[in-house]
Structures are given as C-alpha cells and as structure tokens.
C-alpha cells in the first residue's frame, strides 16, 4: 500500500504546508509528499501515481474542496485507490456531511489508519463532483470570487463575501429551465425566472450552507433544489434557515422546489455556467447524472 499526500500551499487563510510536512514525517510512514503549484496539479499528480501503481494507493488531498475535487478527478475510473480529504482550505464543505468532526479529518494519524467507504459521484460532460453541482446565482458567486481573490489583499473568504454581495444585485435572474428525470421543473406561480439550482451529493456548500439537507453520499440519487428569483428582502429572510437546512417545506419558503432524481438537465438559449465543487465550466444544456457507488473515500479511524 502506498500513501500519497498532496499539499495545496494556497488553500485556506494561510499556508499550512510546513506544519503538515512535520505531522506527516512524525507518522514514520513510508509515503510520498507532493506540493501543488498551479491549478490542475492535484489532478495530474494523483493520476500519475494511481495510473502507474501496482499497489493500492491512498491519496490524501490536503487543501480545500477544490483540491479534493482535482485529486478525485485524477482518480476516477481506477479501483486501486481511495481519497482522503484533509480539510485545510476555506470552505471545507465536503467532510461536513459525514458523521465525524471536521477535526477528525485533519488528524493525520486517524486518517492513515482509517477505513474506506464507497460513495456516489455526480457527473456532467465528463467532469465529476464529489459534493455539489450548481447553476445560477451561487455559481456566479463562485466564478466571480475566483477572479477577485487574485487581487491584492483579497483572501478567499473576503473575495467570496464581496462576490456574494455584488451578485445579489446583478446575477439573481436566470432564464435556464431545469428538467428532473426528463420532466420540466415548473417555476412556482408568481415567479418568472430561476435564481439558483443545486444538485447535491452532500448536504453542504458555499462555506457552510446546508442546501440539500436530505442528500446522502450513497443513496444513488441526486438531491435537487431550485429557488426562483426572489426579492432582496425575501433573500435576507431566507438566509438564516438556509444555513441551518430548514428551508425545505418552511412556511417562509413555499416557493422552494425539492426532489430526488437520477438525472438533471438545464436548458437555455445560451451556454450555461455550471459549478462542480466550485470548478466552473460553460456548457450548452448540461446534463447531470449520478454514478452510484463508484468512488472510495477514506474516513478517520475513531
């Protein structure tokens, strides 16, 4: 068995690479440590080791959800590997859906001795998501945050908050039409456009919003949520219950549509920005499907 640690020096508010290296060395484990230097490195590194190894490879993605998604993308289709997510990024939403404390995933001793579980993945046009896929407002927020966090003094959380506010005024109306299992999802009466849609494999996204509270990693379903374009006042009233995952069926949010399905499609006259674990792609009429029980995840040993 091989242990491969992929460290993202740019994840989180400050680099934890040196701290992680010291912890890894203290494990007295025969392992490989690789650092990412640019976008796509985690995918490339994971794929290089997994595709060429005759042994089982345990890959530990030390970073945020983006690092985890990249590493997973380099491992999909191989049976000789499992991914451990060590959440030292900004949002760290993926691990929140498991019945473990987030700190347990940061405990390297617990991770290297941990068991593996098999989960579903979401797929769209050859791209995969561990956690969520989104279109509309929140996808626009993620896209803008990626751009402005490159500016001086713009850390990940600051960039995300700035993007949230800006997009509230400019990216709330979307003409896309969702179809769940080939059936059109109608906009509730009194509304004209969609604000956002989420396809959940896990429960959390956006830095702690419990958007799809009924999602399960291994139920073979997509947990689908859509919100029509609502007013700023209504949005402000909704945020609190959205964070807690109490919005589905709530009296303040009768306009929210929720259902489980196997396939989603989003149609529009133009190509659509779609976010897979925060990675943005522009696709014409994207189709999202669930790939049941196809990927191994390492969970901490308690």
Phi, psi and omega in degrees: 000137178249148177241119180242120177256124177251116185253128176259110184289345186256004181280144176079186183285333177211154182293135177244020185300311183296320177298316180294320179300317179296319180293320179296316180297325181290346180286343184052049185244141174285103187215171179240136178243125177233143177249141175274146179240342180204170180301133179096349182296320182297320178296313181297314182296312181300316182294320180300315183285317183292317184290335184257355186269139173270349180262169173284132183247123173261115184256127180249111180271106183260098184175213178261192181295330178294319177296318178298317180296317180299312181299314177303317183298333177275352184250344183303134178096351179253136182267351187264033185205162174213149183252129171252125181263115177256101193279093178239027178263207183269307185272311179053046185282327187304312186289343184293342182275353178270161181274048177223155173288148179302323180297334177296325178287338177275348181277104187295328177297319178291327182285316183290340177255006184285164178273171175248146174233152181259132181233166173281162169233156171258141183232142176212114177051043178083000176255151185236154176230135173283322195244294183216156171234137183221153173225158178093217188306308186290332174292320177297322177298312181298319180295315180292320180299322178299325181286310189280344178288352175280346181286154178302139177070005179263095175284171180305308181297320180295317179297320181294318180295319179297319180293322177304311183292312182300315184288339175299328182265343187236345187229034181269341184252122180226133185272001183298151180238120179272147174233126178251120185050045176069009177252129182298133176268108185287143173287133180304149182303135180099354180240152186245330183226166176269141173269311180199156175225142180231133171251112187257132165259320171255179187270328191249151170199174176065026178084028173123004176282126181272072190290317182239077189293343181261005181290145176228139183290344187227032180259000178072018182234158168263130175267110188256134179225135174225144180232124177288170180291112182250166181288163178298323179296314180296322178299315180298323179290333185275333188305313183301315181284334178292319178300319183279348182079027182255011189281333182286118182081005180287144182297336178277352185224055180291347183276352180282132178256133179222135175199161174258143182206176179255339185213141175231144171224142178241123183246145178199166177291336181239168176296154187242134170286129181227132184254124177250105186053035178090350176275124189261132175230149177251113189226141176279123179046059184298143178244129180249130176231162178257137177250098189293139169045054186242001186215139182262133179240140176271130175245149186295148176274117183258000000 
